[in-house]
Amino acid sequence: YGDTYLANFETNMKSFSVNMGIPITDWDGLNFSLGLSSNRINTYDGYTPQVLTDYINKIGKKTDHSWDGTVTWTRNTKNNYWAPTHGGQLQASITAALPGSTVQYIKFFGEANHYWPVGGGYVLYLDGQVGYGKTYGKDSKYDFPFWENFYSGGVNDVRGFQQNTLGPRYCTGTTMVNGRPVANRPNHDGYCANSYYDYAQPIGGAFKVLGSAQLFLPLPFLKDINTARVAWFVDTGNAYATVQDFNVNTLRVSTGISLQWQAPIGPLVISFAVPVRQQASDKRYKEQIQFTFGSQF
C-alpha cells in the first residue's frame, strides 16, 4: 500500500464470489454478487499510522472474515464507447457485509455522467460521484473499516494530486497526552514530528465526493475523434473520515488539459493539471503531469 501513496499496512485476502447479470432494457441492467472473503490485515509499529493499529486492536482480530452481497444498477445511453458525443451513464451500487461478518458495514457508491453537444464541434461532459460507508447493527460502535475506505486524488479523480493522497492523513507513532499515548497528527504543513516518516500518510475515509466538468475541443488537426480528443477540465473533490466531516471549503479543485488517444496498443490518457484550490499540507502530493494506459477515463 505504501507504494501507491497509501498508509503502510499489509493485506492478504482469499475470496470467492458468484455474480449474475440481468439485462432489463437495452440501456438498463442489474448485477448481483454474493461472496465470502478472509482478509488478513497486518500493521507494523512505527510504520503504520497508530489509528489503524488501534482499530485492529479495538475489533480484536487481525483477520476480517466477511460474507457480503452487492447489488448494482446501471443505465448506459452513450452513443459511443470510446468517444461519446451525447448520452451518459447512471450507476448505483450497494454492498453489505452481512451479519456474521467480523465487521458489519454498508457501502454505497453512485455516479452520474452525461455528454452534451453544444455546437461548433464542442462537447460538454459532466460527472458526479459520491461514496458512503457506515457500520451497522452490533458493530455500529466501530468506525467504518479502513481497508474499505474511499480515496481521492489521481489521474482518474482529482487530477493534479497524486493517486489516493487527498483526505485524512496521519503520522506514525504516538505522543503522550495526560499520561496516555495519542496518535500523532501532522502539523499545518502536513509534516510529522516524532514519526518514522516526516510526512503524513493518507488513510482514506468513509465518505467521498467528486465532480468533474470537461469541454472537448474541436481541434482542426484532430479529424477523427475516435482516434484522439483534447479537453479542458475542472475537477473538484475530496475524501472525508465521515459524512459529518464534509466541508465545502475543504474541497480541492484543479484545472488543466487532457489528451485521450486511442493508440494502436490501447487507450492512453495524458493530463496536465494545476491545483487551484489546495492546502499547505498538499504540497508534497501535487503532480501536474499524469497518465493512464489501458483504461478509458
C-alpha positions as CSV (number, residue, x, y, z in Angstrom):
1,Y,0.0,0.0,0.0
2,G,2.9,2.4,0.7
3,D,3.9,2.1,-2.9
4,T,0.6,3.5,-4.0
5,Y,0.8,6.5,-1.7
6,L,-1.4,4.9,0.9
7,A,-0.7,4.3,4.5
8,N,1.7,1.4,5.2
9,F,-0.1,-1.8,6.1
10,E,-0.4,-5.2,4.5
11,T,-3.4,-7.3,3.4
12,N,-3.6,-10.9,2.4
13,M,-7.1,-11.8,1.0
14,K,-8.7,-15.1,0.0
15,S,-12.1,-14.7,-1.6
16,F,-14.8,-16.5,-3.6
17,S,-17.8,-14.9,-5.2
18,V,-20.7,-15.6,-7.5
19,N,-22.0,-13.0,-9.9
20,M,-25.1,-12.7,-12.1
21,G,-26.1,-10.0,-14.5
22,I,-29.7,-9.4,-15.7
23,P,-30.5,-7.1,-18.7
24,I,-33.6,-5.1,-18.0
25,T,-33.9,-3.0,-21.2
26,D,-31.5,-2.0,-24.0
27,W,-30.0,0.6,-21.6
28,D,-30.6,-0.8,-18.1
29,G,-29.1,-3.8,-16.3
30,L,-28.8,-5.3,-12.8
31,N,-25.9,-7.2,-11.4
32,F,-25.9,-9.3,-8.2
33,S,-22.9,-10.7,-6.3
34,L,-22.6,-12.8,-3.3
35,G,-19.1,-13.6,-1.9
36,L,-17.0,-14.9,1.0
37,S,-13.6,-13.5,2.0
38,S,-10.9,-13.8,4.6
39,N,-8.7,-10.8,4.8
40,R,-5.6,-10.8,7.0
41,I,-4.5,-7.2,7.9
42,N,-1.0,-6.7,9.2
43,T,0.0,-3.4,10.8
44,Y,3.6,-2.5,11.8
45,D,4.6,-0.5,14.8
46,G,6.5,2.6,13.7
47,Y,5.5,2.2,10.1
48,T,1.7,2.1,10.2
49,P,-0.3,5.1,11.4
50,Q,-1.4,4.4,15.0
51,V,-5.1,5.0,14.3
52,L,-5.1,1.9,12.0
53,T,-3.3,-0.2,14.6
54,D,-5.8,1.0,17.2
55,Y,-8.7,-0.1,15.0
56,I,-7.4,-3.6,14.7
57,N,-6.9,-3.8,18.4
58,K,-10.4,-2.5,19.0
59,I,-12.1,-5.2,17.0
60,G,-9.8,-7.7,18.5
61,K,-8.9,-9.6,15.3
62,K,-6.3,-9.2,12.6
63,T,-8.2,-11.4,10.1
64,D,-11.5,-10.0,8.8
65,H,-14.0,-12.7,7.8
66,S,-16.8,-11.4,5.7
67,W,-19.7,-12.6,3.6
68,D,-21.2,-9.8,1.6
69,G,-23.8,-9.1,-1.1
70,T,-23.7,-6.4,-3.7
71,V,-26.5,-5.1,-6.0
72,T,-25.6,-2.7,-8.9
73,W,-27.9,-0.9,-11.3
74,T,-26.5,0.6,-14.4
75,R,-28.2,2.7,-17.1
76,N,-26.0,3.5,-20.2
77,T,-27.3,5.7,-23.0
78,K,-23.9,6.8,-24.5
79,N,-23.8,6.8,-28.3
80,N,-20.2,5.6,-28.5
81,Y,-17.9,3.6,-26.2
82,W,-14.6,5.5,-26.8
83,A,-15.7,9.0,-27.9
84,P,-19.3,9.7,-26.9
85,T,-20.9,13.0,-28.0
86,H,-24.3,12.6,-26.3
87,G,-25.9,10.3,-23.7
88,G,-24.5,9.2,-20.4
89,Q,-24.4,6.7,-17.6
90,L,-26.1,6.3,-14.3
91,Q,-24.8,3.7,-11.8
92,A,-25.7,2.9,-8.2
93,S,-24.3,0.0,-6.1
94,I,-24.7,-1.0,-2.5
95,T,-22.6,-3.6,-0.7
96,A,-23.4,-5.1,2.7
97,A,-21.1,-7.1,4.9
98,L,-23.9,-9.3,6.3
99,P,-24.5,-10.5,9.9
100,G,-21.8,-13.0,10.9
101,S,-19.0,-10.9,9.3
102,T,-16.2,-9.7,11.6
103,V,-17.4,-6.1,10.9
104,Q,-20.8,-5.4,9.6
105,Y,-21.0,-2.5,7.2
106,I,-22.9,-1.0,4.3
107,K,-21.0,0.7,1.4
108,F,-22.8,2.8,-1.2
109,F,-21.4,4.2,-4.4
110,G,-23.2,6.3,-7.0
111,E,-22.2,8.0,-10.3
112,A,-24.0,10.1,-12.9
113,N,-22.4,11.5,-16.0
114,H,-23.6,12.9,-19.3
115,Y,-22.3,14.3,-22.7
116,W,-24.0,17.2,-24.5
117,P,-23.0,18.5,-28.0
118,V,-23.0,22.3,-27.5
119,G,-22.4,23.3,-31.2
120,G,-19.4,24.1,-33.3
121,G,-17.9,20.6,-32.5
122,Y,-17.7,21.3,-28.8
123,V,-18.9,18.6,-26.4
124,L,-19.6,19.2,-22.7
125,Y,-19.2,16.4,-20.2
126,L,-20.3,16.5,-16.6
127,D,-19.6,13.8,-14.0
128,G,-20.5,13.4,-10.3
129,Q,-19.7,10.7,-7.8
130,V,-20.5,10.0,-4.2
131,G,-19.3,7.2,-1.9
132,Y,-20.6,6.5,1.6
133,G,-19.8,3.8,4.1
134,K,-21.1,3.0,7.6
135,T,-21.1,0.2,10.1
136,Y,-24.5,-1.1,11.4
137,G,-26.1,-3.4,14.0
138,K,-23.8,-4.8,16.7
139,D,-20.8,-3.1,15.0
140,S,-22.2,0.4,14.9
141,K,-19.9,1.3,17.8
142,Y,-16.9,0.9,15.4
143,D,-15.8,3.2,12.7
144,F,-16.1,2.1,9.0
145,P,-13.3,-0.4,8.4
146,F,-10.2,1.4,7.0
147,W,-9.4,-1.3,4.5
148,E,-12.8,-0.5,2.7
149,N,-12.2,3.3,2.7
150,F,-12.7,5.6,-0.3
151,Y,-9.7,7.6,-1.7
152,S,-9.4,10.8,-3.7
153,G,-6.8,12.2,-6.0
154,G,-5.1,10.9,-9.1
155,V,-5.4,10.7,-12.9
156,N,-9.0,9.3,-12.7
157,D,-10.1,11.5,-9.9
158,V,-9.0,15.0,-8.8
159,R,-6.1,15.5,-11.3
160,G,-3.1,17.5,-10.2
161,F,-2.7,15.5,-7.0
162,Q,-1.0,12.1,-6.6
163,Q,-3.1,8.9,-6.6
164,N,-5.1,8.4,-3.4
165,T,-3.4,11.2,-1.4
166,L,-6.3,13.5,-0.6
167,G,-8.4,13.2,2.5
168,P,-7.4,12.2,6.1
169,R,-3.7,11.8,6.7
170,Y,-2.0,10.5,9.9
171,C,1.5,10.2,11.2
172,T,3.2,7.1,12.6
173,G,3.9,6.8,16.3
174,T,2.2,8.3,19.4
175,T,2.6,11.3,21.7
176,M,1.9,11.1,25.4
177,V,-1.0,13.3,26.4
178,N,-2.1,13.3,30.1
179,G,-0.2,10.1,30.6
180,R,-1.8,8.3,27.7
181,P,-0.5,7.6,24.2
182,V,-2.3,9.5,21.5
183,A,-1.8,9.1,17.7
184,N,0.4,11.7,16.2
185,R,-1.3,14.3,13.9
186,P,0.5,16.2,11.2
187,N,1.1,19.9,11.5
188,H,-0.4,22.6,9.2
189,D,2.1,21.8,6.5
190,G,1.5,18.1,6.6
191,Y,4.8,17.1,8.3
192,C,5.1,14.8,11.3
193,A,7.2,15.2,14.4
194,N,8.5,12.1,16.3
195,S,7.5,9.8,13.4
196,Y,9.4,7.4,11.2
197,Y,8.2,9.3,8.2
198,D,8.5,13.1,8.0
199,Y,5.2,13.3,6.2
200,A,1.6,12.2,6.9
201,Q,0.2,9.0,5.3
202,P,-3.2,9.0,3.5
203,I,-5.7,6.6,5.1
204,G,-8.9,7.4,3.0
205,G,-12.3,7.9,4.5
206,A,-15.9,6.6,4.7
207,F,-17.3,9.5,2.6
208,K,-16.1,10.8,-0.8
209,V,-17.4,13.3,-3.3
210,L,-16.1,14.1,-6.8
211,G,-17.3,16.4,-9.5
212,S,-15.7,16.9,-13.0
213,A,-16.5,19.1,-16.0
214,Q,-14.8,18.7,-19.3
215,L,-15.2,20.6,-22.6
216,F,-13.9,18.6,-25.6
217,L,-12.4,20.9,-28.1
218,P,-12.8,20.7,-31.9
219,L,-9.2,21.0,-33.0
220,P,-8.7,21.1,-36.8
221,F,-5.7,18.7,-36.7
222,L,-7.8,16.0,-35.0
223,K,-10.0,14.9,-37.9
224,D,-11.3,11.7,-36.2
225,I,-12.5,12.0,-32.5
226,N,-12.5,8.2,-32.3
227,T,-8.7,8.3,-32.5
228,A,-7.9,11.3,-30.3
229,R,-9.6,14.0,-28.3
230,V,-8.5,17.1,-26.3
231,A,-10.4,18.5,-23.4
232,W,-10.2,21.3,-20.9
233,F,-11.3,20.1,-17.5
234,V,-12.1,21.3,-14.0
235,D,-12.1,18.7,-11.2
236,T,-13.2,19.0,-7.5
237,G,-13.5,16.6,-4.7
238,N,-12.1,15.1,-1.5
239,A,-12.4,12.2,0.9
240,Y,-13.6,12.5,4.5
241,A,-13.4,10.3,7.6
242,T,-17.2,10.6,8.0
243,V,-20.0,12.3,6.2
244,Q,-20.2,14.7,9.1
245,D,-16.7,15.9,8.3
246,F,-17.7,17.1,4.9
247,N,-17.0,20.8,4.3
248,V,-17.3,22.6,1.0
249,N,-14.3,24.8,2.0
250,T,-12.0,21.8,2.1
251,L,-12.8,20.5,-1.5
252,R,-9.8,20.6,-3.7
253,V,-10.0,22.0,-7.2
254,S,-7.8,21.6,-10.2
255,T,-7.9,22.5,-13.9
256,G,-5.9,21.6,-17.0
257,I,-5.8,20.0,-20.4
258,S,-6.3,16.3,-21.1
259,L,-5.4,14.3,-24.3
260,Q,-7.2,11.0,-24.9
261,W,-5.6,8.9,-27.6
262,Q,-6.8,5.6,-28.9
263,A,-3.3,4.2,-29.5
264,P,-2.7,1.0,-31.5
265,I,-1.7,-0.7,-28.3
266,G,-4.6,0.6,-26.3
267,P,-6.2,3.8,-24.9
268,L,-3.8,6.4,-23.5
269,V,-4.8,9.4,-21.4
270,I,-2.3,12.2,-20.6
271,S,-3.3,15.1,-18.4
272,F,-1.6,18.4,-17.4
273,A,-3.3,19.7,-14.3
274,V,-2.8,22.7,-12.0
275,P,-4.3,22.7,-8.5
276,V,-6.2,26.0,-8.0
277,R,-7.6,25.2,-4.5
278,Q,-5.3,23.4,-2.2
279,Q,-4.0,23.4,1.4
280,A,-0.4,23.8,2.7
281,S,-0.4,20.1,3.6
282,D,-1.0,19.1,-0.1
283,K,2.3,20.5,-1.3
284,R,4.1,17.1,-1.2
285,Y,1.4,15.4,-3.1
286,K,1.0,17.7,-6.1
287,E,1.6,16.0,-9.5
288,Q,1.0,18.1,-12.6
289,I,1.6,15.6,-15.4
290,Q,-0.3,12.3,-15.1
291,F,-1.1,9.5,-17.5
292,T,-3.0,6.2,-17.6
293,F,-2.8,3.4,-20.1
294,G,-5.2,0.6,-20.9
295,S,-8.5,2.0,-19.5
296,Q,-11.0,4.7,-20.5
297,F,-11.1,7.9,-18.5
